Amino acid sequence: MSAPQPRNPFASPAAAPGARTTAERKLLAALLVGLALWLFLPAGWRTLWSPDEGRYAEIPREMVASGDWVTPRLDGVKYFEKPPLFYWSAALAIAAFGVDERALRAVPALFALLGAAATILAARRLWGTHAAFMAGVALGTMPLYFGIANLLAIDMAVSALITVTLLAFLAAAQSTGRRRDLWLGAFYGAAALATLAKGLIGIAIPGMVILAWLSLTGRWRDLTRYRMVFGTLLFLVIAGPWHWMVQARNPEWAWFYFVHEHFLRYTTTLHKRSEPFWFYLPVVIFGAFPWSAMIPAAALRWWRERRSATDRAQWDAGLFCVIWFVVVLGFFSLAGSKLPTYVVPALPPLALLLAADAARGNGLGRGAAWIVAATCALVAIAIAAVPWFAESRASLQLAVSLLGIWRWLLALSFVGVGAAALVSWQKPEFTRRLAGSTALMLLVLAGAATKYNDERSVKSLAAVLAPRLSASDLVAAYHCYPQDLAPYLGRRVAIAGWIGELEFGASVEDQSAWLLDQDAFQRRWNGQGIVYVVAEPKDFPGLQAASTRPPRVLAQTRKYVLAVNQPAPGPGAAP
């Protein structure tokens, strides 16, 4: 028996057109407000996790402190791996609110809201309000999208700006006159901002999608309509000044940025992030879960309509989304450096394909419901059974000890998603039920993540250290570099016996006063000045053995030890 078609609440013939328009606007406004609250909700729950969140807090903090917004620096060292748009955005948050987790994570959340709003409005323009609602709730509750929206990193910024770039081009391609020119301005401007967010992929990915779409739809002649001279000038006006200024101030920048960070990162395994070709397929499947279970049937129904589609523009828009997804997935699958966060730009086109399918009156479907339920059941069983196969895996043992009751809440939340799919797949309100149960599961995941704060952050140690510090004291990271230490202390830290990603910046400037070799650190540590050190427990015995006086441990987590090179005060002395 076929499932009843989901009802579009604005399709009632009895409603007056003006009333329908007002109702649609209210629903879209409520959807955007709800998404804003949803994306910002967990922003302050976690500490800044090292390395990524510490890095993307420290570079903007140094911009604010130094007043130099052109040359990015990490712990005082030139850092040319990324362009500055995200740093600037985070620096504005720091200038207004200080180094505050909620304020800083508001930056990726705002970009996520921008990407979601562009997706919703595109779905509304192409397929109607019912489709827009599906696009918004699906994208907002995709685990990867929600997770990256609450991660202080540049990936959501580039995803949102690529989304705006591509959807502005699609709108321009389907418009005429002044409206088309406005959309083209948005297209070129967003492409420039995407380039300032993460370099050449800001134009490479949209360019590949657009050229493939023009080729497959036979629209090559339309290239003359797209005001390429004006667009190139607008692009250069927006993206050009920073590139010119940073090169003028740093002659070594161009080679490292374009060759090392673009060409070599993509074509080699230089950054030691190699993964198999199929790496992103499971990332997308689980990153878009449970909505990914609906994608195969939706794509198949879209393809079957290629000859019978009554509105060719809508079918071509579906083709645009398919190409968009394939290009993003293929581009990053071929790269020599892979991280799960890279593939976030592939999620908005999946949400739009679901929106198009919803506009045709298609629902969850029994097959997809059973896939969701079975997957959730397997995940719940695996979570519950972790203690039985964790004996030989330290990471699983740690998860069991840290999570405690959260482990059972996680298992139950997955059961809830599976139950919602089975109960509501035949009902028009399946979208709300599935989104609601998925949202609950994501909140439980976000809550459980807070149990890892001491594993991924030194905030608790910084809270012990900060009140003790004077301007003349030295703070050093010993054989490690917890990158959230400097932003939480609001000052630069010395690094002893570690170079990592600071190697290039250290090679173009003398940083020997702050990037210490073993001998230089030992002289400072055993000297008369006060030196505080953060070290991993495995390295601390060696530090003790090389000390001329017993160091004093001030605080400790499972991952780090905080100590000072001064012995404990005697009886009656100040601590």
NORKA-V610808 format. One record per residue. N is the residue number from 1. SS is DSSP state (H for helix, E for strand, C for the rest). Layout:
# NORKA-V610808
n=N ss=SS
n=N ss=SS
This chain:
# NORKA-V610808
n=1 ss=C
n=2 ss=C
n=3 ss=C
n=4 ss=C
n=5 ss=C
n=6 ss=C
n=7 ss=C
n=8 ss=C
n=9 ss=C
n=10 ss=C
n=11 ss=C
n=12 ss=C
n=13 ss=C
n=14 ss=C
n=15 ss=C
n=16 ss=C
n=17 ss=H
n=18 ss=H
n=19 ss=H
n=20 ss=H
n=21 ss=H
n=22 ss=H
n=23 ss=H
n=24 ss=H
n=25 ss=H
n=26 ss=H
n=27 ss=H
n=28 ss=H
n=29 ss=H
n=30 ss=H
n=31 ss=H
n=32 ss=H
n=33 ss=H
n=34 ss=H
n=35 ss=H
n=36 ss=H
n=37 ss=H
n=38 ss=H
n=39 ss=H
n=40 ss=H
n=41 ss=H
n=42 ss=C
n=43 ss=C
n=44 ss=C
n=45 ss=C
n=46 ss=C
n=47 ss=C
n=48 ss=C
n=49 ss=C
n=50 ss=C
n=51 ss=C
n=52 ss=H
n=53 ss=H
n=54 ss=H
n=55 ss=H
n=56 ss=H
n=57 ss=H
n=58 ss=H
n=59 ss=H
n=60 ss=H
n=61 ss=H
n=62 ss=H
n=63 ss=H
n=64 ss=H
n=65 ss=H
n=66 ss=H
n=67 ss=C
n=68 ss=C
n=69 ss=C
n=70 ss=C
n=71 ss=C
n=72 ss=C
n=73 ss=E
n=74 ss=E
n=75 ss=C
n=76 ss=C
n=77 ss=E
n=78 ss=E
n=79 ss=C
n=80 ss=C
n=81 ss=C
n=82 ss=C
n=83 ss=C
n=84 ss=C
n=85 ss=H
n=86 ss=H
n=87 ss=H
n=88 ss=H
n=89 ss=H
n=90 ss=H
n=91 ss=H
n=92 ss=H
n=93 ss=H
n=94 ss=H
n=95 ss=H
n=96 ss=H
n=97 ss=H
n=98 ss=C
n=99 ss=C
n=100 ss=C
n=101 ss=H
n=102 ss=H
n=103 ss=H
n=104 ss=H
n=105 ss=H
n=106 ss=H
n=107 ss=H
n=108 ss=H
n=109 ss=H
n=110 ss=H
n=111 ss=H
n=112 ss=H
n=113 ss=H
n=114 ss=H
n=115 ss=H
n=116 ss=H
n=117 ss=H
n=118 ss=H
n=119 ss=H
n=120 ss=H
n=121 ss=H
n=122 ss=H
n=123 ss=H
n=124 ss=H
n=125 ss=H
n=126 ss=H
n=127 ss=H
n=128 ss=C
n=129 ss=H
n=130 ss=H
n=131 ss=H
n=132 ss=H
n=133 ss=H
n=134 ss=H
n=135 ss=H
n=136 ss=H
n=137 ss=H
n=138 ss=H
n=139 ss=H
n=140 ss=H
n=141 ss=C
n=142 ss=C
n=143 ss=H
n=144 ss=H
n=145 ss=H
n=146 ss=H
n=147 ss=H
n=148 ss=H
n=149 ss=H
n=150 ss=C
n=151 ss=C
n=152 ss=C
n=153 ss=C
n=154 ss=C
n=155 ss=H
n=156 ss=H
n=157 ss=H
n=158 ss=H
n=159 ss=H
n=160 ss=H
n=161 ss=H
n=162 ss=H
n=163 ss=H
n=164 ss=H
n=165 ss=H
n=166 ss=H
n=167 ss=H
n=168 ss=H
n=169 ss=H
n=170 ss=H
n=171 ss=H
n=172 ss=H
n=173 ss=H
n=174 ss=C
n=175 ss=C
n=176 ss=C
n=177 ss=H
n=178 ss=H
n=179 ss=H
n=180 ss=H
n=181 ss=H
n=182 ss=H
n=183 ss=H
n=184 ss=H
n=185 ss=H
n=186 ss=H
n=187 ss=H
n=188 ss=H
n=189 ss=H
n=190 ss=H
n=191 ss=H
n=192 ss=H
n=193 ss=H
n=194 ss=H
n=195 ss=H
n=196 ss=H
n=197 ss=H
n=198 ss=H
n=199 ss=C
n=200 ss=C
n=201 ss=H
n=202 ss=H
n=203 ss=H
n=204 ss=H
n=205 ss=H
n=206 ss=H
n=207 ss=H
n=208 ss=H
n=209 ss=H
n=210 ss=H
n=211 ss=H
n=212 ss=H
n=213 ss=H
n=214 ss=H
n=215 ss=H
n=216 ss=H
n=217 ss=C
n=218 ss=C
n=219 ss=C
n=220 ss=H
n=221 ss=H
n=222 ss=H
n=223 ss=H
n=224 ss=H
n=225 ss=H
n=226 ss=C
n=227 ss=C
n=228 ss=H
n=229 ss=H
n=230 ss=H
n=231 ss=H
n=232 ss=H
n=233 ss=H
n=234 ss=H
n=235 ss=H
n=236 ss=H
n=237 ss=H
n=238 ss=H
n=239 ss=H
n=240 ss=H
n=241 ss=H
n=242 ss=H
n=243 ss=H
n=244 ss=H
n=245 ss=H
n=246 ss=H
n=247 ss=H
n=248 ss=H
n=249 ss=H
n=250 ss=C
n=251 ss=C
n=252 ss=C
n=253 ss=H
n=254 ss=H
n=255 ss=H
n=256 ss=H
n=257 ss=H
n=258 ss=H
n=259 ss=H
n=260 ss=H
n=261 ss=H
n=262 ss=H
n=263 ss=H
n=264 ss=H
n=265 ss=H
n=266 ss=H
n=267 ss=H
n=268 ss=C
n=269 ss=C
n=270 ss=C
n=271 ss=C
n=272 ss=C
n=273 ss=C
n=274 ss=C
n=275 ss=C
n=276 ss=C
n=277 ss=C
n=278 ss=C
n=279 ss=H
n=280 ss=H
n=281 ss=H
n=282 ss=H
n=283 ss=H
n=284 ss=H
n=285 ss=H
n=286 ss=H
n=287 ss=H
n=288 ss=C
n=289 ss=C
n=290 ss=C
n=291 ss=C
n=292 ss=H
n=293 ss=H
n=294 ss=H
n=295 ss=H
n=296 ss=H
n=297 ss=H
n=298 ss=H
n=299 ss=H
n=300 ss=H
n=301 ss=H
n=302 ss=H
n=303 ss=H
n=304 ss=H
n=305 ss=C
n=306 ss=C
n=307 ss=C
n=308 ss=C
n=309 ss=C
n=310 ss=C
n=311 ss=C
n=312 ss=H
n=313 ss=H
n=314 ss=H
n=315 ss=H
n=316 ss=H
n=317 ss=H
n=318 ss=H
n=319 ss=H
n=320 ss=H
n=321 ss=H
n=322 ss=H
n=323 ss=H
n=324 ss=H
n=325 ss=H
n=326 ss=H
n=327 ss=H
n=328 ss=H
n=329 ss=H
n=330 ss=H
n=331 ss=H
n=332 ss=H
n=333 ss=H
n=334 ss=C
n=335 ss=C
n=336 ss=C
n=337 ss=C
n=338 ss=C
n=339 ss=C
n=340 ss=H
n=341 ss=H
n=342 ss=H
n=343 ss=H
n=344 ss=H
n=345 ss=H
n=346 ss=H
n=347 ss=H
n=348 ss=H
n=349 ss=H
n=350 ss=H
n=351 ss=H
n=352 ss=H
n=353 ss=H
n=354 ss=H
n=355 ss=H
n=356 ss=H
n=357 ss=H
n=358 ss=H
n=359 ss=H
n=360 ss=C
n=361 ss=C
n=362 ss=C
n=363 ss=C
n=364 ss=C
n=365 ss=C
n=366 ss=H
n=367 ss=H
n=368 ss=H
n=369 ss=H
n=370 ss=H
n=371 ss=H
n=372 ss=H
n=373 ss=H
n=374 ss=H
n=375 ss=H
n=376 ss=H
n=377 ss=H
n=378 ss=H
n=379 ss=H
n=380 ss=H
n=381 ss=H
n=382 ss=H
n=383 ss=H
n=384 ss=H
n=385 ss=C
n=386 ss=H
n=387 ss=H
n=388 ss=H
n=389 ss=C
n=390 ss=C
n=391 ss=C
n=392 ss=C
n=393 ss=C
n=394 ss=H
n=395 ss=H
n=396 ss=H
n=397 ss=H
n=398 ss=H
n=399 ss=H
n=400 ss=H
n=401 ss=H
n=402 ss=H
n=403 ss=H
n=404 ss=C
n=405 ss=H
n=406 ss=H
n=407 ss=H
n=408 ss=H
n=409 ss=H
n=410 ss=H
n=411 ss=H
n=412 ss=H
n=413 ss=H
n=414 ss=H
n=415 ss=H
n=416 ss=H
n=417 ss=H
n=418 ss=H
n=419 ss=H
n=420 ss=H
n=421 ss=H
n=422 ss=H
n=423 ss=H
n=424 ss=H
n=425 ss=C
n=426 ss=C
n=427 ss=C
n=428 ss=C
n=429 ss=C
n=430 ss=H
n=431 ss=H
n=432 ss=H
n=433 ss=H
n=434 ss=H
n=435 ss=H
n=436 ss=H
n=437 ss=H
n=438 ss=H
n=439 ss=H
n=440 ss=H
n=441 ss=H
n=442 ss=H
n=443 ss=H
n=444 ss=H
n=445 ss=H
n=446 ss=H
n=447 ss=H
n=448 ss=H
n=449 ss=H
n=450 ss=H
n=451 ss=H
n=452 ss=H
n=453 ss=H
n=454 ss=H
n=455 ss=H
n=456 ss=H
n=457 ss=C
n=458 ss=C
n=459 ss=H
n=460 ss=H
n=461 ss=H
n=462 ss=H
n=463 ss=H
n=464 ss=H
n=465 ss=H
n=466 ss=H
n=467 ss=C
n=468 ss=C
n=469 ss=C
n=470 ss=C
n=471 ss=C
n=472 ss=C
n=473 ss=C
n=474 ss=E
n=475 ss=E
n=476 ss=E
n=477 ss=E
n=478 ss=E
n=479 ss=C
n=480 ss=C
n=481 ss=C
n=482 ss=C
n=483 ss=C
n=484 ss=H
n=485 ss=H
n=486 ss=H
n=487 ss=H
n=488 ss=H
n=489 ss=H
n=490 ss=C
n=491 ss=C
n=492 ss=C
n=493 ss=C
n=494 ss=E
n=495 ss=E
n=496 ss=E
n=497 ss=C
n=498 ss=C
n=499 ss=C
n=500 ss=H
n=501 ss=H
n=502 ss=H
n=503 ss=H
n=504 ss=H
n=505 ss=H
n=506 ss=H
n=507 ss=H
n=508 ss=H
n=509 ss=C
n=510 ss=C
n=511 ss=C
n=512 ss=C
n=513 ss=C
n=514 ss=C
n=515 ss=E
n=516 ss=E
n=517 ss=C
n=518 ss=H
n=519 ss=H
n=520 ss=H
n=521 ss=H
n=522 ss=H
n=523 ss=H
n=524 ss=H
n=525 ss=H
n=526 ss=C
n=527 ss=C
n=528 ss=C
n=529 ss=C
n=530 ss=C
n=531 ss=E
n=532 ss=E
n=533 ss=E
n=534 ss=E
n=535 ss=E
n=536 ss=C
n=537 ss=H
n=538 ss=H
n=539 ss=H
n=540 ss=H
n=541 ss=H
n=542 ss=H
n=543 ss=H
n=544 ss=H
n=545 ss=H
n=546 ss=C
n=547 ss=C
n=548 ss=C
n=549 ss=C
n=550 ss=C
n=551 ss=C
n=552 ss=E
n=553 ss=E
n=554 ss=E
n=555 ss=E
n=556 ss=E
n=557 ss=C
n=558 ss=C
n=559 ss=C
n=560 ss=C
n=561 ss=E
n=562 ss=E
n=563 ss=E
n=564 ss=E
n=565 ss=C
n=566 ss=C
n=567 ss=C
n=568 ss=C
n=569 ss=C
n=570 ss=C
n=571 ss=C
n=572 ss=C
n=573 ss=C
n=574 ss=C
n=575 ss=C
